[in-house]
């Protein structure tokens, strides 16, 4: 076995869509999505999984910078391969520049089915807030949180049922005065990652060398 991937459950749909097309699929080690809320814990978890892997040449980390949670990660006997993206949103949109251009055009909060399916997502937090504080106070809290956004945009990666997911958040968006929208996604970077097309869009870190965020931004 040459390569093992470590990835977040948040983008499981998109990763599986590409992974199943590989002529010789390699293992994916999944990390729970809720850890994104705790970057230091996420870093510890990823490092634990890296340390468990042996006998491979490459460990593919399918994460973005994610609150510097990948800063300092190191594999002693394998190369680390990381896409140069700020987070999973940029990964699914096709890169940091596309994400930045979209943000300049429309200030939006981005979602996919994966972000809503797993623990401690923004919709889950809203529901917990309703239970604890009631609707009036919860709306004040969340309107303050979303005051700089005009849209609740779903990334269309063709990997999940858009209509079904958007119907779940329609009332939430309405109450927060957010317009629900759809932006085109792409599996291009995931495909390049899985098919080992590691060009300028990826950072390759040699064995025994710590991963540093500033390498990703060059």
C-alpha positions as CSV (number, residue, x, y, z in Angstrom):
1,X,0.0,0.0,0.0
2,X,1.4,3.3,-1.1
3,X,-1.0,5.9,0.2
4,X,-3.5,6.4,3.1
5,X,-5.8,9.4,3.4
6,X,-7.0,11.1,6.6
7,X,-10.1,13.2,6.1
8,X,-13.0,14.9,7.8
9,X,-16.4,13.4,7.8
10,X,-17.9,16.8,6.7
11,X,-16.8,16.1,3.1
12,X,-17.5,12.4,3.1
13,X,-20.0,12.5,0.3
14,X,-17.6,14.4,-2.1
15,X,-14.6,12.2,-1.2
16,X,-16.5,9.0,-1.6
17,X,-17.8,10.1,-5.0
18,X,-14.2,10.4,-6.3
19,X,-12.8,7.5,-4.2
20,X,-15.0,4.9,-5.8
21,X,-13.7,5.8,-9.2
22,X,-10.1,4.9,-8.3
23,X,-8.7,1.8,-10.1
24,X,-7.0,0.8,-6.8
25,X,-8.7,2.6,-3.9
26,X,-6.6,3.2,-0.8
27,X,-7.9,3.5,2.8
28,X,-9.5,6.6,4.2
29,X,-9.2,7.3,7.9
30,X,-12.2,9.4,9.0
31,X,-12.0,12.2,11.6
32,X,-15.2,13.4,13.3
33,X,-16.4,16.8,12.0
34,X,-17.2,18.3,15.3
35,X,-13.5,18.6,16.2
36,X,-13.3,21.6,13.8
37,X,-14.7,23.7,16.6
38,X,-11.7,22.8,18.7
39,X,-8.5,23.2,16.5
40,X,-6.1,22.0,19.2
41,X,-8.1,18.8,19.7
42,X,-8.4,18.3,15.9
43,X,-4.6,18.7,15.6
44,X,-4.1,16.1,18.3
45,X,-6.5,13.7,16.7
46,X,-4.9,14.0,13.2
47,X,-1.5,13.5,14.7
48,X,-2.7,10.4,16.5
49,X,-3.9,8.9,13.3
50,X,-0.7,9.8,11.5
51,X,1.3,8.1,14.2
52,X,-0.8,4.9,13.7
53,X,0.1,4.6,10.0
54,X,3.1,2.7,8.9
55,X,4.4,1.1,5.7
56,X,3.2,3.7,3.3
57,X,4.9,6.4,1.3
58,X,2.3,9.1,1.4
59,X,-0.3,10.3,3.9
60,X,-2.9,12.5,2.2
61,X,-4.4,15.0,4.6
62,X,-7.7,16.2,3.2
63,X,-8.1,19.3,5.4
64,X,-7.6,23.0,5.0
65,X,-5.7,25.3,7.4
66,X,-8.8,25.0,9.7
67,X,-7.8,27.3,12.5
68,X,-4.1,26.2,12.2
69,X,-5.1,22.7,13.2
70,X,-2.6,21.2,10.9
71,X,0.3,23.4,12.0
72,X,3.3,21.4,13.1
73,X,1.9,18.0,12.1
74,X,4.6,15.5,11.1
75,X,5.0,12.0,9.8
76,X,8.3,10.3,10.7
77,X,8.3,7.7,7.9
78,X,6.0,9.1,5.1
79,X,5.4,12.2,3.2
80,X,2.5,14.4,4.1
81,X,0.5,15.7,1.1
82,X,-1.9,18.6,1.8
83,X,-4.1,20.7,-0.6
84,X,-3.3,24.4,-0.4
85,X,-6.8,25.5,0.8
86,X,-8.0,27.6,3.7
87,X,-10.7,25.1,4.6
88,X,-13.1,22.6,3.1
89,X,-15.2,25.3,1.6
90,X,-12.3,26.4,-0.6
91,X,-11.6,22.7,-1.4
92,X,-15.1,22.2,-2.7
93,X,-15.3,25.5,-4.6
94,X,-12.0,24.9,-6.4
95,X,-9.5,26.9,-4.5
96,X,-8.8,29.9,-2.3
97,X,-9.1,32.5,-5.2
98,X,-12.5,31.3,-6.2
99,X,-13.7,31.4,-2.6
100,X,-12.3,34.9,-2.2
101,X,-13.9,36.1,-5.4
102,X,-17.3,34.7,-4.4
103,X,-17.0,36.3,-1.0
104,X,-16.3,39.7,-2.5
105,X,-19.4,39.4,-4.7
106,X,-21.8,38.0,-2.0
107,X,-21.1,37.7,1.7
108,X,-22.4,34.2,2.3
109,X,-22.3,31.4,4.9
110,X,-21.6,28.1,3.0
111,X,-23.2,24.7,3.6
112,X,-23.5,21.3,2.2
113,X,-25.4,18.2,3.4
114,X,-22.2,17.1,5.1
115,X,-22.0,20.2,7.2
116,X,-25.6,19.7,8.4
117,X,-25.4,16.0,8.9
118,X,-22.8,15.7,11.5
119,X,-22.5,16.9,15.1
120,X,-22.2,20.5,16.3
121,X,-23.0,22.2,13.0
122,X,-24.5,25.7,12.8
123,X,-28.1,24.4,12.5
124,X,-27.6,22.1,15.5
125,X,-26.3,25.0,17.5
126,X,-29.4,27.0,16.6
127,X,-31.7,24.2,17.7
128,X,-29.7,23.9,21.0
129,X,-30.0,27.6,21.5
130,X,-33.8,27.4,21.0
131,X,-34.1,24.8,23.7
132,X,-32.0,26.8,26.1
133,X,-33.1,30.4,25.5
134,X,-36.3,30.3,23.4
135,X,-36.9,31.7,20.0
136,X,-36.8,35.5,20.7
137,X,-33.4,35.4,22.4
138,X,-32.0,32.8,20.0
139,X,-32.9,34.9,17.0
140,X,-31.2,37.9,18.5
141,X,-28.0,35.8,19.1
142,X,-28.0,34.3,15.6
143,X,-28.9,37.6,13.8
144,X,-25.9,39.1,15.5
145,X,-23.8,36.1,14.3
146,X,-25.0,36.4,10.7
147,X,-25.2,40.2,10.5
148,X,-22.3,40.3,7.9
149,X,-23.9,37.7,5.7
150,X,-26.6,38.2,3.1
151,X,-26.8,34.6,1.8
152,X,-27.0,31.0,3.1
153,X,-25.3,29.4,0.1
154,X,-25.2,25.7,-0.7
155,X,-22.2,24.3,-2.6
156,X,-23.5,22.1,-5.4
157,X,-21.1,19.3,-5.6
158,X,-23.6,16.9,-7.3
159,X,-23.0,14.6,-4.3
160,X,-26.2,15.1,-2.3
161,X,-29.8,16.1,-2.8
162,X,-29.8,19.9,-2.8
163,X,-33.6,20.3,-2.7
164,X,-34.0,18.2,0.4
165,X,-31.2,19.9,2.3
166,X,-32.4,23.4,1.4
167,X,-35.9,22.6,2.5
168,X,-34.6,21.8,6.0
169,X,-33.0,25.2,6.4
170,X,-35.6,27.4,4.6
171,X,-37.3,28.5,7.8
172,X,-33.9,29.1,9.5
173,X,-32.8,31.3,6.6
174,X,-36.1,33.2,6.5
175,X,-36.0,34.0,10.2
176,X,-32.4,35.3,9.9
177,X,-33.2,37.4,6.7
178,X,-30.8,35.3,4.7
179,X,-31.4,34.4,1.0
180,X,-30.8,30.8,0.2
181,X,-28.6,30.3,-2.8
182,X,-26.7,27.7,-4.8
183,X,-23.1,28.1,-6.0
184,X,-21.3,25.6,-8.2
185,X,-18.9,23.3,-6.5
186,X,-16.2,21.1,-8.0
187,X,-14.4,17.9,-7.2
188,X,-11.4,18.9,-9.2
189,X,-9.0,19.3,-6.2
190,X,-10.3,16.1,-4.6
191,X,-9.8,14.2,-7.9
192,X,-6.2,15.6,-8.2
193,X,-5.5,14.6,-4.6
194,X,-6.8,11.0,-5.0
195,X,-5.2,10.4,-8.4
196,X,-1.8,11.8,-7.1
197,X,-1.8,14.8,-9.4
198,X,0.1,16.8,-6.8
199,X,1.1,20.0,-8.6
200,X,1.3,23.6,-7.4
201,X,-2.1,23.1,-5.6
202,X,-0.5,20.8,-3.1
203,X,2.2,20.9,-0.5
204,X,4.4,17.8,-0.1
205,X,6.2,17.6,3.2
206,X,9.1,15.1,3.5
207,X,9.3,12.6,6.3
208,X,10.5,14.0,9.6
209,X,9.7,17.6,8.7
210,X,6.9,19.5,10.5
211,X,4.2,21.0,8.4
212,X,4.0,24.8,8.6
213,X,1.1,26.9,7.4
214,X,3.3,29.5,5.8
215,X,4.4,26.8,3.3
216,X,0.8,26.5,2.2
217,X,0.4,30.1,1.5
218,X,3.4,30.5,-0.7
